[in-house]
Amino acid sequence: MRKINFNKQFKFYAVLWILFLPFFACCDSSKSEVKIANWNVQTFFDANNDGTEYSEFAKSKTWGEEMYKERLKRLCSVIKKLDADIFIMEELENSNVLFDISNFLAGEWNPRKIYRYACFSKNEGGAIGCGVLSRIPLQKMNLHSLDIRTENEKMPRTRPLSKIEIKLKEKTLSIFVNHWKSKSGGEEKTEKWRNREECVLSFFMSHALNEGKAVFAVGDFNRDINDFCVKENGNVLLRAWHGKLLGDEGLLLKSTWFDENENLIEPGSYYFREEWSRIDNIFYSGKIEVEDFFPAAEGFWCNENSIPYKYSLWNGRGYSDHLPLVCKVRLLN
């Protein structure tokens, strides 16, 4: 375990934990483009009671093995439909869920579609974490967790920033998986913690760029794209930490939510209180270009108005309250 002090305001902890699933085929990593999907799968707990589950699951009289398997089946049907080379998920309970997903997908008849590699991350004692399935070998996973003790209140539980790398034609892409602090407790009150997470991401993405790597940040940021520091041409400034505040400097990134005319792509990724928002985001920079991007708003996981079928614990129906994001990127020379 390696501890890094940053401006004496943060402590980051980096560990390595990558699961290599024992399959027999792999994706061709000699190509220069890759299709990446991201989906907040909404409180995806397994059938075991480990004591860290959300109260509605812990108290539920209906949740169990049968409902869990059915939900796994539905999730895997979406993964197969979207057919991404790398599939990233927020709100998985543990690595066992990732293994179960892999087992459900193991019957794939096309060897090139098998997800041979996977990784999972969450902080100790946390209820949910992030998982990654990949057809391309995953390398150098690092986790960076906040430990802030300079506020006048106890830091809430947060998820670590995960960094993994893949190689395409000897070019390296650093992928940063995010699930920032939710707005539970009030948007204004909790914004300070998302600001800290913004600083963490800016710091480590800048470091990867300085090493000559292309960078790609993805996940549920619990912050709408319009609530970031949006600059001209649809660029977003991830701010750096100065003293005790976020400064006006940082890392300039491109966002996939803006088209070539700087208009926001419809419909969004999260539907709440009859309004769309774009709290699931993708940012990128370096020798990389996005060839295609869309919120997966047409499929059996949403209705005719693209509103996702939220998972309901009481009857076991639905998928998630988020839409998946799908992005095809190419690494440049």
C-alpha angles and dihedrals in degrees: 000000000000124000119205123192115210120191087330088275100091141039119205124197120201124194135167120235119153125159117210109200114218101242126137105228136056141195120261104262091183090084120093099220132067136186114225127188127191127193136171097216094196117244097332102189125173124233095265125094107228097163097250098081121118112268095250090060095041091052097039118119093194103047113098147111096310095050091043093054091048091052091049089052091053094047092051091050088060092046090053093046095052091044097197123171089226122029117193123192135189125203101034112149100221147332090276089068089053090052090049091051089050091050091051089051095044093092092070108137095207110074092205091061096056117112100228098171133051143166136188134195140184138140120265111273093015121135099220140019143174129275133194129200117192141179088198121071113266118220141187103006114194129180122207117194129184122241106178121174102160098086126090090243138052114273111251121236111278137180122248124251107245123208122192132167135216130186124223116182089340091306118121126226118192110208119199116199115203139188106169129198113292124237091248106133093033134313096245095044094049097042091090090067093049087050089057091049089050089056092050092052093046091051097051096039089052089051092052091048090052088056089058097254127137111241132214124180120192141164146075106320095175085224125099116239090244090058092062121085097273117193134184121308091026093289120149126215114218100203127226127224119258119181105314098335142059109263134216092255131074142103121334113216138173121245124214092215093077121074125211090279092052091250120140116253114241146271103010130229107259127048116199131159090356093304133106122227135177103225091139107078146178122204126179144173143167127047095350136103131193113232096180139005134173142150104245094244098153116069146082089282092071139037130251090278091055091249108146120242101246115220111253116202096198094063102017093236130134137037115242141323089239131070118230118250118222124197134174115202136182126206114225132215 
